[in-house]
Amino acid sequence: MRRTRGHTVDVTTLAELERRLGEGVRHLSGWRVRHVDLRQRPGLLRGHDVEGATFLGCDFADDEARGAEEGGAVVLPRLSDPTVPVDVRRDSLYTARELFDAPRWTDSLDGRAYAWSQDVPAGPAADEAALARTLHDHAIDLALDAWRADRRVVGVMGGHAAQRGDTTYADAARLGHLLGAGLTVATGGGPGAMEAANLGARLAAHPAAAVEQAVAELSLVPSYRPSVDAWAASAFAVCDRFDEPRESLAIPTWHYGHEPPGVFATAIAKYFRNATREAILLEVCDAGIVFLPGAAGTVQEVFQDACENYYADAGDVAPMVLVGVEHWTRTLPAWPLLQALAAERAMADSVHLVDTVEEAAALLG
């Protein structure tokens, strides 16, 4: 078994899986189990929380695959066609309809691309697959450069864990709506606060009550677990009900492919390499970034952006707005360190701490 940095665990043999579970592990969130024949040990997963796990090309006994899906796991079948599922020379960004091009997400372009990216071949084929991913991401770079040429882009960063209908989700949707009236909103393209900000931006031509109505409707399917299909279908239903969508951008990655991309952005720049995606996401936000309350990933984005601004000339500094005084001064006290970094630098007047999304939008709108 290979354990990567963070909470991701890769399991490639039945013996590895048995050993790990035998050590008392009960929660498999973040695990990627590849090509393991579970028919040899029926019931092995019984009593374990599989929410957030991915089973790629595994063989299950009886209805255990369905049970894993109902438990919140992603179950991807073995690819019958191992060829590259994406166009490595595409000249445009993705749309949500293009990524979700099949009734079941596991059969869609997005699901097949994730399965292909995780099913790393051996030998020379590994080099070919790596080259294909690099060519694809370069093509997305070029397409994104062209797309954003005449747009002022503002970023909204926040956690993926917020469920539809939560206060955090509603706040992010309201923020996207306020910013989308005059700027192009960009997010990391995943669920939670990212989906909500793209939703609000999409509905920027509609009154605020439309956003509240959409959030209430979406809250009936609060999460992509256990069913990505139901989650996506409810989002597409909202898209179909509201016309005049305003443009917004999402920049997700297949590195976190077990979390499906949101469907509310009108343009999706999806990358295989997460490091590339993170750098690009910060780079494109020339009108500034709003950081909603989040955990480690959002903290990382705060200080990645702060590093860019720390060394930037005065004319190149992009505003940073942290939302949530209690969160950023007590829960995760990033604000005092950010203030210390900004002192006597060109960025000093461009970092802000506010308590509401309305205050954040007023600073950047």
C-alpha positions in Angstrom: 0.0 0.0 0.0 1.2 3.5 -0.8 0.1 6.4 1.3 0.4 9.8 -0.2 0.7 13.1 1.8 -2.6 14.0 3.3 -5.4 11.5 3.9 -5.2 9.6 0.6 -4.5 5.9 0.8 -3.8 3.7 -2.2 -4.6 0.0 -1.9 -3.8 -2.3 -4.7 -4.0 -5.9 -3.3 -6.5 -7.8 -1.2 -3.7 -8.6 1.3 -3.0 -4.9 1.8 -6.7 -4.2 2.3 -7.1 -7.0 4.8 -4.1 -5.9 6.8 -5.2 -2.3 7.0 -8.8 -3.2 8.0 -7.3 -5.7 10.5 -5.5 -2.8 12.2 -8.8 -1.4 13.3 -9.5 1.2 10.6 -13.2 2.0 10.4 -13.4 5.1 8.1 -12.2 4.7 4.5 -12.7 8.3 3.4 -9.9 9.3 0.9 -9.0 5.6 0.2 -8.5 4.5 -3.4 -8.8 0.8 -3.8 -7.7 -0.4 -7.3 -8.3 -3.7 -9.0 -8.9 -5.7 -5.9 -11.0 -8.9 -6.2 -13.3 -8.5 -3.2 -15.3 -11.6 -4.2 -12.6 -13.6 -2.4 -13.7 -12.0 0.9 -17.4 -11.3 0.9 -18.4 -9.1 3.7 -14.9 -7.7 4.2 -16.2 -4.1 4.1 -19.2 -4.8 6.4 -19.1 -2.5 9.4 -16.8 0.0 7.8 -17.7 3.6 6.8 -16.9 3.8 3.0 -18.1 7.3 2.5 -15.5 9.2 0.4 -13.7 6.0 -0.7 -13.1 5.1 -4.4 -13.2 1.6 -5.7 -11.6 1.4 -9.2 -12.0 -1.7 -11.3 -12.8 -3.9 -8.2 -14.8 -7.1 -8.4 -17.6 -7.3 -5.8 -19.6 -10.2 -4.5 -23.4 -10.1 -5.0 -24.8 -6.6 -4.3 -21.9 -5.3 -2.4 -21.0 -2.8 -5.1 -24.4 -1.3 -4.7 -24.0 -1.3 -1.0 -20.7 0.6 -1.3 -22.4 3.2 -3.5 -25.3 3.6 -1.1 -22.7 4.1 1.6 -21.2 7.1 -0.2 -18.3 5.4 -2.0 -17.5 6.0 -5.7 -17.5 2.7 -7.6 -15.8 3.0 -11.0 -15.9 0.0 -13.3 -12.8 -1.4 -15.0 -12.3 0.5 -18.2 -13.1 -1.6 -21.2 -11.3 1.0 -23.4 -8.0 2.2 -21.8 -7.3 4.8 -24.4 -7.2 8.5 -23.4 -10.8 9.6 -22.9 -10.1 13.4 -23.3 -9.1 15.5 -26.3 -5.5 16.4 -25.5 -5.6 19.2 -28.1 -8.9 20.8 -27.4 -9.2 24.5 -28.0 -12.0 25.5 -25.6 -12.9 25.1 -21.9 -15.4 22.4 -20.8 -19.1 22.9 -20.2 -21.0 21.0 -17.5 -23.1 19.3 -20.1 -20.0 18.0 -21.8 -18.5 16.6 -18.6 -21.8 15.1 -17.5 -22.7 13.6 -20.9 -24.3 10.3 -19.6 -27.2 9.5 -17.3 -24.7 7.9 -14.8 -21.7 9.9 -13.7 -19.5 6.9 -13.7 -20.2 6.5 -17.4 -19.7 10.2 -18.2 -16.7 11.9 -19.7 -15.9 13.3 -16.2 -16.2 9.9 -14.6 -14.2 8.1 -17.3 -11.5 10.7 -17.2 -11.1 10.3 -13.4 -11.0 6.5 -13.7 -8.4 6.8 -16.5 -6.3 9.2 -14.5 -6.2 6.9 -11.5 -5.6 3.6 -13.4 -1.9 4.2 -13.9 -0.5 1.7 -16.4 2.9 0.1 -16.2 5.9 0.3 -18.5 6.0 2.5 -21.6 2.3 3.1 -21.4 2.8 5.1 -18.2 5.0 7.6 -20.1 2.3 7.9 -22.8 -0.4 8.5 -20.2 1.8 11.1 -18.4 2.4 12.9 -21.8 -1.3 12.9 -22.5 -2.2 14.5 -19.2 0.5 17.1 -19.8 -0.7 17.9 -23.3 -4.3 18.1 -22.1 -3.4 20.5 -19.3 -1.4 22.7 -21.6 -4.4 22.9 -24.0 -6.6 24.0 -21.1 -4.0 26.6 -20.2 -4.2 28.1 -23.7 -8.0 27.9 -23.8 -8.2 29.6 -20.4 -5.9 32.4 -21.4 -8.1 33.1 -24.4 -11.3 32.9 -22.4 -10.3 35.4 -19.7 -8.6 37.9 -22.0 -11.3 40.5 -21.7 -12.7 39.7 -18.3 -12.0 40.9 -14.8 -12.0 37.8 -12.6 -12.7 37.7 -8.9 -12.0 34.5 -6.9 -14.2 33.0 -4.2 -12.3 30.4 -2.0 -14.0 28.2 0.6 -14.5 24.7 1.9 -15.9 21.8 0.0 -17.8 20.4 3.0 -20.6 22.9 3.1 -23.9 21.2 2.3 -26.6 22.8 0.2 -28.9 24.8 2.5 -26.2 25.4 5.2 -25.5 28.9 6.3 -22.0 28.8 4.7 -23.5 27.6 1.4 -26.2 30.3 1.4 -23.6 33.0 2.2 -21.4 31.8 -0.6 -24.3 31.9 -3.0 -25.2 35.4 -1.9 -21.6 36.5 -2.4 -21.4 35.0 -5.9 -24.6 36.9 -6.7 -23.3 40.2 -5.5 -19.9 39.9 -7.2 -21.4 38.4 -10.4 -23.2 41.7 -11.1 -20.0 43.4 -12.3 -17.2 40.8 -12.3 -16.5 37.2 -13.5 -16.6 34.9 -10.5 -14.1 32.0 -10.4 -13.9 29.1 -7.9 -12.1 25.8 -7.5 -15.1 24.2 -9.2 -15.9 21.6 -6.5 -19.0 21.1 -4.3 -19.8 23.2 -1.1 -19.0 26.9 -1.1 -17.4 26.6 -4.6 -20.6 25.3 -6.1 -22.6 27.9 -4.2 -20.5 30.9 -5.4 -20.9 29.7 -9.1 -24.7 29.3 -8.5 -25.0 32.9 -7.2 -22.9 34.3 -10.1 -25.0 32.3 -12.6 -28.1 34.0 -11.3 -26.7 37.5 -11.1 -29.2 38.8 -13.7 -32.0 37.7 -11.4 -33.1 39.2 -8.0 -31.7 37.9 -4.8 -35.0 36.0 -4.1 -34.1 33.7 -7.0 -30.9 32.7 -5.3 -32.8 31.9 -2.1 -35.3 29.9 -4.1 -32.6 28.0 -5.9 -30.7 27.2 -2.6 -33.9 26.0 -1.0 -34.6 23.7 -4.0 -31.1 22.3 -4.0 -31.2 21.6 -0.3 -33.5 18.7 -1.0 -30.3 16.9 -2.3 -27.8 18.4 0.2 -24.7 16.5 -0.9 -23.2 14.5 -3.8 -23.1 11.6 -1.4 -24.5 9.0 -1.7 -25.6 9.8 -5.2 -23.6 12.0 -7.6 -26.3 11.5 -10.2 -29.1 12.9 -8.0 -26.9 15.8 -6.9 -26.1 16.7 -10.5 -29.6 16.2 -11.7 -31.0 18.7 -9.1 -28.4 21.3 -10.2 -29.2 20.9 -13.9 -32.9 21.3 -13.1 -32.1 24.7 -11.5 -30.1 25.6 -14.6 -33.0 24.8 -16.8 -35.4 26.8 -14.7 -33.5 30.1 -14.7 -32.6 31.7 -18.0 -30.0 34.5 -18.7 -27.0 32.7 -17.0 -24.1 35.1 -16.2 -20.7 33.8 -17.1 -18.5 32.3 -14.3 -15.5 30.1 -14.2 -14.7 26.9 -12.4 -11.2 25.4 -12.1 -11.5 21.9 -10.7 -9.1 18.9 -10.9 -9.3 15.2 -11.5 -6.9 14.8 -8.6 -10.0 15.1 -6.4 -12.1 13.4 -9.0 -14.2 11.6 -6.3 -15.7 15.0 -5.7 -17.6 15.9 -8.9 -17.4 19.3 -10.4 -20.2 21.8 -9.9 -22.5 22.4 -12.9 -23.3 26.1 -12.4 -20.2 27.6 -14.0 -20.5 28.4 -17.7 -16.9 27.6 -18.3 -14.9 24.8 -16.6 -11.1 24.6 -16.8 -10.5 21.1 -15.5 -6.9 19.9 -15.0 -5.3 16.6 -14.2 -2.4 18.2 -12.2 -3.6 19.7 -8.9 -0.5 21.8 -8.4 -1.0 23.4 -11.8 -4.7 24.0 -11.1 -4.0 25.7 -7.7 -1.4 28.0 -9.2 -3.7 29.0 -12.1 -6.7 29.6 -9.9 -4.8 32.2 -7.9 -3.2 33.7 -11.1 -6.4 34.4 -13.0 -8.1 36.3 -10.1 -6.8 39.8 -11.1 -9.8 41.6 -9.4 -9.0 40.0 -6.0 -10.0 37.0 -3.9 -12.6 36.5 -1.1 -11.7 33.8 1.4 -14.7 32.3 3.1 -14.3 30.3 6.3 -12.5 27.0 5.5 -10.0 24.5 6.8 -6.5 23.5 5.7 -7.1 23.9 1.9 -8.4 27.4 2.3 -5.6 28.4 4.7 -3.1 27.1 2.1 -4.8 29.3 -0.6 -4.7 32.3 1.7 -0.9 32.1 2.1 -0.2 31.1 -1.5 -2.0 34.3 -2.5 -0.3 36.3 0.2 3.1 35.1 -1.0 2.3 36.3 -4.5 1.2 39.7 -3.2 4.2 40.0 -0.8 6.6 40.0 -3.7 4.4 41.9 -6.1 4.9 45.5 -7.2 2.2 47.9 -6.1 0.5 47.8 -9.4 0.2 44.0 -9.4 -1.2 43.5 -5.9 -4.7 41.9 -6.0 -7.0 42.5 -3.0 -7.5 39.8 -0.4 -10.7 39.8 1.7 -11.1 37.3 4.6 -14.7 36.8 5.7 -15.4 35.8 9.3 -13.7 37.7 12.1 -14.1 34.9 14.7 -12.9 32.2 12.2 -9.8 34.0 11.0 -8.7 35.5 14.4 -9.6 32.7 16.8 -10.7 29.4 15.2 -7.8 29.5 12.6 -5.9 32.7 13.4 -4.5 33.4 9.9 -5.3 37.1 10.1 -2.6 38.2 12.6 0.1 36.5 10.5 -1.3 37.9 7.3 -1.3 41.4 8.9 2.3 40.9 10.0 3.4 39.8 6.5 1.6 42.8 4.9 3.1 45.4 7.2 5.2 47.9 5.2 4.7 46.0 2.0 2.9 47.1 -1.2 0.0 44.8 -0.2 -0.6 46.5 3.2 -3.7 48.4 2.1 -5.1 45.5 0.1 -5.7 42.9 2.8 -9.1 43.1 4.6 -11.0 41.2 7.3 -14.8 41.6 7.4 -17.7 39.8 8.9 -20.2 39.6 6.1 -20.3 38.7 2.4 -22.0 42.1 1.8 -18.9 43.9 3.2 -16.6 41.7 1.1 -18.6 42.4 -2.1 -18.5 46.2 -1.4 -14.7 46.1 -1.2 -14.3 44.3 -4.6 -17.4 45.2 -6.6 
